[in-house]
Amino acid sequence: MNRIEERFAQLKERKEKAFITYITAGYPDLNKTKELLRSQQTAGTDIVELGIPFSDPTADGPVIQNASYQSILNGTTLKKVFSIVKELREEELILPIVFMLYYNTILAFGVEEFVKECVTCGVDGLIIPDLPYEEQDEINQYLKEEEDTILIQLVSPVSKKRIPTILKNARGFVYCVSSMGVTGGAGIFHKEVRNYLEGVKKESKIPVMMGFGIRDALDVKPYADVIDGAIVGTYFIQLFENSNFQIKELEDYTKKFKKELNAEIIL
């Protein structure tokens, strides 16, 4: 059981929903990323998605695309992100960290070496949006040897009959994409989102998390009976930018979201 699974076990015992936030590594710089990760642990975030900058982030909307581009211009590399995660783990940061990245980045690094570095540095999970289930054998052969780092499965409203297969041996949580297209849809969910989420919940043996287009806890209120938590990415980056990269702004937002997510009015 790694940190992600441990966190969900704790939440289940407390009967709480999970809150996951997304950060683009190296935006506006790597020192700020380290500060933000420390702050998110303090604020009560359950898991952080740490986006690895990539030149062609096809699953992301303009906000995260721009953050990724600016990070690349600042000189952020995968090796540098590994280094800051390792430093934070040495400082005893226990916040579960999931790398969100594209497969070309892993291939360029070397798949086996990448997995070993994840384990060494303390990366708990991977989200790879451009790696279909049917093409995961290569990375899975190395992940299975280690066990400390797990591959998070993504499903969408068009996954349909493939969902049981995708979730058969899934670990950690299932990331339910709640709208079609790229990230940042601002609460515009797929018209059949409830039926879709109910279908995923029926098949899943692990927590079901809803992401894409979420801004506040009220956005997920209609689905609180079928999901185990929410993921906020684009809006989180927008808040960061609009506050001139003030850490406190995001800490306050996280505390508020987490509180409202688990308040009686929401549940």
Secondary structure as the mmCIF struct_conf table of DSSP 4:
data_model
#
loop_
_struct_conf.conf_type_id
_struct_conf.id
_struct_conf.beg_label_comp_id
_struct_conf.beg_label_asym_id
_struct_conf.beg_label_seq_id
_struct_conf.end_label_comp_id
_struct_conf.end_label_asym_id
_struct_conf.end_label_seq_id
HELX_RH_AL_P HELX_RH_AL_P1 ARG A 3 ARG A 14
TURN_TY1_P TURN_TY1_P1 LYS A 15 LYS A 15
STRN STRN1 ALA A 18 THR A 24
TURN_TY1_P TURN_TY1_P2 ALA A 25 GLY A 26
BEND BEND1 TYR A 27 PRO A 28
HELX_RH_AL_P HELX_RH_AL_P2 LEU A 30 ALA A 43
TURN_TY1_P TURN_TY1_P3 GLY A 44 GLY A 44
BEND BEND2 ASP A 46 ASP A 46
STRN STRN2 ILE A 47 GLY A 51
HELX_LH_PP_P HELX_LH_PP_P1 ILE A 52 PRO A 53
BEND BEND3 SER A 55 SER A 55
TURN_TY1_P TURN_TY1_P4 THR A 58 ALA A 59
HELX_RH_AL_P HELX_RH_AL_P3 PRO A 62 LEU A 73
TURN_TY1_P TURN_TY1_P5 ASN A 74 GLY A 75
HELX_RH_AL_P HELX_RH_AL_P4 LEU A 78 GLU A 90
TURN_TY1_P TURN_TY1_P6 GLU A 91 GLU A 92
STRN STRN3 ILE A 97 MET A 100
HELX_RH_AL_P HELX_RH_AL_P5 TYR A 103 PHE A 109
HELX_RH_AL_P HELX_RH_AL_P6 VAL A 111 CYS A 121
TURN_TY1_P TURN_TY1_P7 GLY A 122 GLY A 122
STRN STRN4 GLY A 125 ILE A 127
TURN_TY1_P TURN_TY1_P8 PRO A 129 ASP A 130
HELX_RH_3T_P HELX_RH_3T_P1 TYR A 133 GLU A 135
HELX_RH_AL_P HELX_RH_AL_P7 ASP A 137 GLU A 146
BEND BEND4 ASP A 148 THR A 149
STRN STRN5 ILE A 150 LEU A 151
HELX_LH_PP_P HELX_LH_PP_P2 ILE A 152 ILE A 152
STRN STRN6 GLN A 153 VAL A 155
TURN_TY1_P TURN_TY1_P9 PRO A 157 SER A 159
HELX_RH_3T_P HELX_RH_3T_P2 LYS A 160 ARG A 162
HELX_RH_AL_P HELX_RH_AL_P8 ILE A 163 LEU A 167
TURN_TY1_P TURN_TY1_P10 LYS A 168 ASN A 169
BEND BEND5 GLY A 172 GLY A 172
STRN STRN7 VAL A 174 VAL A 177
BEND BEND6 SER A 179 THR A 183
TURN_TY1_P TURN_TY1_P11 ALA A 186 GLY A 187
TURN_TY1_P TURN_TY1_P12 LYS A 191 GLU A 192
HELX_RH_AL_P HELX_RH_AL_P9 VAL A 193 GLU A 203
BEND BEND7 LYS A 205 ILE A 206
STRN STRN8 VAL A 208 GLY A 211
BEND BEND8 PHE A 212 GLY A 213
BEND BEND9 ASP A 216 ASP A 216
HELX_RH_3T_P HELX_RH_3T_P3 ALA A 217 TYR A 223
TURN_TY1_P TURN_TY1_P13 ALA A 224 VAL A 226
BEND BEND10 ASP A 228 ASP A 228
STRN STRN9 GLY A 229 VAL A 232
HELX_RH_AL_P HELX_RH_AL_P10 THR A 234 ASN A 242
TURN_TY1_P TURN_TY1_P14 SER A 243 ASN A 244
BEND BEND11 PHE A 245 PHE A 245
HELX_RH_AL_P HELX_RH_AL_P11 ILE A 247 LEU A 261
TURN_TY1_P TURN_TY1_P15 ASN A 262 ASN A 262
BEND BEND12 ALA A 263 ALA A 263
TURN_TY1_P TURN_TY1_P16 GLU A 264 ILE A 266
#
